[in-house]
């Protein structure tokens, strides 16, 4: 993709941090704390709430309905313009547009998580559901502003590494509600468990209090109409509507194949003969660490090779990893092959996710970062729904080996768009 006309000149001073020096600077450290804070509420909804409702003997149908709490993450672009337009003010403190929204949403997230412990699901299931919905809205809103802040904070050369660090810290946050909190629930009351979990929001809150507001590039929206209309108008008129459709198509297609390849991974492993223990010990453990390694290594390499070449190289590795799944379907339940092939797949996923997130950040205009970033990430999340809904039907018709070949084929259209979206010689 050609160099964008909205590159932040004020960030140019930061572009002298190549390699590991970029890894060690303060802006990357900020991404660690904000990434952790961003991931904590989502994993609370996905892991901790589900465990809590199960121990309180809530029936599986009601628990299943809690999956609808993911909708605010898909529709967050609807209210993102409000966070571009308005600046929260406190009587005694003027934090600025990004820091103000970050502090507000972080405090609301912490209060919502702590509030769960004051109610019994068996007696107040609708109250619990309402708190969970509020938590999802607060969490999605926090993601909007943290994504915008990170885009404006990092130099263009740091986008890959910064986004990789953010994603990995996001994943590590899952250990608190998904592991630590469940251990504590074995000998502490749930009220205490939720309060302890909520306290893990403090590192992000403290970070927000001590960091500086990023520089404003261009003129922010002057009214709500501009905040709603201008982000879309700017995106379409930047290089024309054909180029805009091309970018949106690429965002939708780039990770479609590998997303579908892992949509039914656990069922695939069981179907070809692996035991639950093998899956838990080998696949899940290996996947966690290789995914983190892929994100970090991908981010470091992006500092050297740039986002455009990262999309080419790491996208090709992701296709090779999907072919590895097809091979595993042929050779059957080999524990060694499971560790190597699934490890490589999650490693490649970490590489592409770091690059893809950095690419999305690079397409945003700093004046409308919150709205455009929310829109693009919402669009990028659509393939997950497509994968979840269509994968089972395809497997039933084709079998696992052919299914992974279909996934490989679905990875190719996104790669074919790269000469237009991110030419190999692009400076970006």
Secondary structure as GFF3:
##gff-version 3
##sequence-region A 1 428
A	DSSP	three_ten_helix	9	14	.	.	.	ID=ss1
A	DSSP	alpha_helix	19	23	.	.	.	ID=ss2
A	DSSP	alpha_helix	26	43	.	.	.	ID=ss3
A	DSSP	pi_helix	44	48	.	.	.	ID=ss4
A	DSSP	alpha_helix	49	55	.	.	.	ID=ss5
A	DSSP	alpha_helix	60	65	.	.	.	ID=ss6
A	DSSP	three_ten_helix	66	70	.	.	.	ID=ss7
A	DSSP	alpha_helix	71	74	.	.	.	ID=ss8
A	DSSP	alpha_helix	77	85	.	.	.	ID=ss9
A	DSSP	alpha_helix	97	115	.	.	.	ID=ss10
A	DSSP	three_ten_helix	116	118	.	.	.	ID=ss11
A	DSSP	alpha_helix	125	153	.	.	.	ID=ss12
A	DSSP	three_ten_helix	156	158	.	.	.	ID=ss13
A	DSSP	alpha_helix	159	175	.	.	.	ID=ss14
A	DSSP	pi_helix	176	180	.	.	.	ID=ss15
A	DSSP	alpha_helix	181	184	.	.	.	ID=ss16
A	DSSP	alpha_helix	190	199	.	.	.	ID=ss17
A	DSSP	alpha_helix	202	210	.	.	.	ID=ss18
A	DSSP	alpha_helix	224	239	.	.	.	ID=ss19
A	DSSP	alpha_helix	241	253	.	.	.	ID=ss20
A	DSSP	alpha_helix	256	263	.	.	.	ID=ss21
A	DSSP	alpha_helix	265	271	.	.	.	ID=ss22
A	DSSP	alpha_helix	276	278	.	.	.	ID=ss23
A	DSSP	pi_helix	279	284	.	.	.	ID=ss24
A	DSSP	alpha_helix	285	331	.	.	.	ID=ss25
A	DSSP	alpha_helix	335	362	.	.	.	ID=ss26
A	DSSP	three_ten_helix	366	368	.	.	.	ID=ss27
A	DSSP	alpha_helix	369	398	.	.	.	ID=ss28
A	DSSP	alpha_helix	400	416	.	.	.	ID=ss29
A	DSSP	alpha_helix	418	421	.	.	.	ID=ss30
###
